[in-house]
Amino acid sequence: LQYTKNKAQELGICGFVQNLSTGDVLIHAEGTRESIQQLVDWCHYGSPRSKVTDVLTEPLKTMDYSNFIIK
């Protein structure tokens, strides 16, 4: 999760990342279209120890996060 947080902060994205009990990772991200797309592209590969099988995206209502945290 720390790699995701670092990448999001590098891109100026606010929101959070969280491990789910299913083994999936949930990310809520707010930023420019370009920065969000860069994060989505990065998620296809993830951190060095991750095994990415699928990346799903869904537009959500803006929550006005002020930073990016690990939940």
C-alpha positions in Angstrom: 0.0 0.0 0.0 2.9 2.3 0.7 4.0 2.2 -3.0 0.5 3.2 -4.1 0.5 6.1 -1.5 3.9 7.2 -2.8 2.8 7.1 -6.4 -0.5 9.0 -5.7 1.4 11.7 -3.8 3.9 12.0 -6.6 1.0 12.6 -9.0 -0.7 15.1 -6.7 -3.7 12.8 -6.1 -5.8 12.8 -2.9 -7.9 10.0 -1.5 -7.0 6.6 0.1 -5.9 3.1 -0.6 -7.1 0.1 1.4 -6.6 -3.7 1.4 -9.9 -5.6 1.3 -10.6 -8.9 3.0 -10.9 -10.5 -0.5 -7.3 -9.7 -1.2 -8.3 -6.9 -3.6 -7.0 -3.3 -3.2 -9.5 -0.4 -3.2 -8.3 3.1 -4.2 -10.4 6.2 -4.0 -8.5 8.9 -6.0 -9.2 12.5 -6.8 -7.0 14.6 -9.1 -6.7 15.8 -12.6 -7.9 13.5 -15.4 -4.2 13.2 -16.5 -3.0 12.3 -13.0 -5.8 9.8 -12.4 -5.1 8.1 -15.8 -1.4 7.9 -14.8 -2.3 6.2 -11.6 -4.7 3.8 -13.4 -1.9 2.9 -15.8 0.5 2.4 -12.9 -2.0 0.1 -11.2 -1.8 -2.3 -14.1 1.7 -3.1 -12.8 1.5 -2.1 -9.1 4.3 -2.4 -6.6 7.2 -4.8 -7.0 5.5 -7.5 -4.8 2.0 -7.2 -6.2 0.2 -9.6 -8.5 -2.2 -7.6 -10.6 -4.9 -9.6 -12.4 -7.4 -6.9 -13.2 -7.9 -3.1 -12.8 -11.5 -1.8 -12.6 -12.4 1.9 -12.6 -15.6 3.6 -11.7 -16.4 7.3 -11.5 -17.5 8.4 -8.0 -18.8 11.6 -6.4 -16.0 13.9 -5.4 -15.3 13.7 -1.6 -12.8 16.6 -1.5 -10.0 14.7 0.2 -7.1 16.9 1.4 -4.3 14.2 1.2 -3.7 10.6 0.3 -3.7 8.0 3.2 -3.5 4.3 3.8 -6.7 2.9 5.5 
